[in-house]
Amino acid sequence: MDCVCLHSQLTTTVLVHCKGRSQPPKFRILRCNPQLNLSSLDSLKQTCSGVALELKLRRPSEKLCPVQTAGIRCDHPQNADLPRYYSRKEKKPFPIPIVELRRAARDRMKNRLPKRRVPPPKIGLVIKSLIPAAYNVFNARMTVINNLKRLLKVVTVNGCKWCNEIHVGPVGHPFKSCRGSQASQRKGHHEWGKAVLEDIIVPLESYHLYDRLGKRITHEERFSIPRIPAIVELCIQAGVDLPEYPTKRRRKPIIWTGKKEFVDADESELPDPEPESPKPPILAEIPDPEVEPPSSTEETILLAEETLVAWEKMRAGANKLIKMYPVRVCGYCPEVHVGPSGHKAQNCGAHKHQQRNGQHGWQTAVLDDLVPPRYVWHVPDVAQPLQRELRSFYGQAPAVVEICVQAGAEVPEQYKPTMRFDVGIPNSIKEAEMVV
C-alpha cells in the first residue's frame, strides 16, 4: 500500500492509493482523527483569531472516490519577513515601478481618459479638511518625544559606538552585525553604550519653504535657509501656523503663464477674511532638566500605552498628508525635501556622488522615509539575554514599539507578524539543532 499525502498552507488532503494485481487502481480516504493528523491545526488555533474547517465533496468518478478537504483560514499573517537592509551602495526602489507608470500613461493616452482635477496644493491652496490632521500629527509627535524622554529613565536602550544600531534591553545583543569603522578588527561585534533620544527618533531635517511653489533652492542658498524637522515642515505646509516659521497662504489659486511659470492672482477684490475658529493648542517639548521618570509601575504602563497611541496617530496622519502634499527623498541618501520638487543643493555624499556632482536623485517618498521606524530585535524575556545561535527564532519591531512593550504596553496586532509571537524559542542550542 502506497500512501500519498498532499499538504499545503491552506488545504490539507490525505489520499491512499491502493494497488492490486487483478483489480484496477482505487483510491480510499483514511478515516482518522483530524486532531492527530492535522498537527498544525492546534498551533493555528492559538495564533489565529479565527480558524474554520470547510468540508468539500467532489463528484465521484470512476477512478476517484469522494475526497474530504480541510481548509484553514487565518485572519492575520504569520512570521512576516524582517525588513530588508539596504546597503549604502544600493539605490532605494521606487514606490511604483517605472514600468507600471509607463503602462498607466499609455493606457490613459489610449483610452483618452479625462484629466483629473488638480489638487489644491498644486495651485497654491491649503486643504482645509486636512488642517486638523496636521495639528494632530504635530501634537502626536511632541507627545511621543516627551513620553520617550520619561520612558528612557526606566527602560534601558543601548547604542553601538561605531554604527547606528540600537538595542532595547539591559544588555546589548551578541549578534555580529556591526558595519561601522574598524568592524573587521572587532569581527563584527558591537561596542555598546547608552543611547539617546536622537538614536530612537531619527532627526530628519529639511529646508523650510516660505513659498512651497517658489523657485527651487540653489546650491548657494543652502546655508541661508533654515532647516527644521521634515515632519514639522509637512505640518506647516498643511496648515499649522508657527510664528517662528512664517509661510505664504494664498486665498486664490495661482495663474499659470507657462509650463513652469505662474503669477499670483489678485486678492485685493476679495472681502476681508472671516475670523477663524480657535485652532487646537500646540504642545511644546519638555526641556531635559525637567524630565521626571514615572513614579509607579501603573504610571509606566499608562505612559507606554499613550506613547503607542500617539505613535500610530502620528504615522497614520503623516501617511494621509504625504498623499496630498508631495514629499521627495533622495534615492541614495536619507535627505528629505518637503515640496513639489527637490532642492538643487549639491550635498549628497552617498555612493558615487562624484558622478552626480553631489546632486540628489529625487524620487517620491514613502512613510518610512519621513518617519523611519528604526527596527530593533525583540526581546521575549528581559531577564534572559538573546543568544547568538538562536538568531533565526527572534523577531524585530520598531524601537518605539519595543520600548513601550518592555514598559508594559500590549503589543499591537500589526507588529505581531514581524515580532514572531507564534514562533517557539528553543531552550537550548541542542534543541535548536533538532528543529527542521
PyMOL commands that set and color helices and strands:
alter all, ss='L'
color gray80, all
select helices_A, chain A and resi 34-37+39-47+98-111+120-123+128-151+197-200+219-221+230-237+288-290+297-322+367-370+388-393+399-406+413-419+429-433
alter helices_A, ss='H'
color red, helices_A
select strands_A, chain A and resi 2-7+11-18+26-28+70-71+157-160+166-168+192-194+205-207+227-229+255-256+262-263+327-330+336-338+362-364+375-377+396-398
alter strands_A, ss='S'
color yellow, strands_A
deselect
rebuild
show_as cartoon
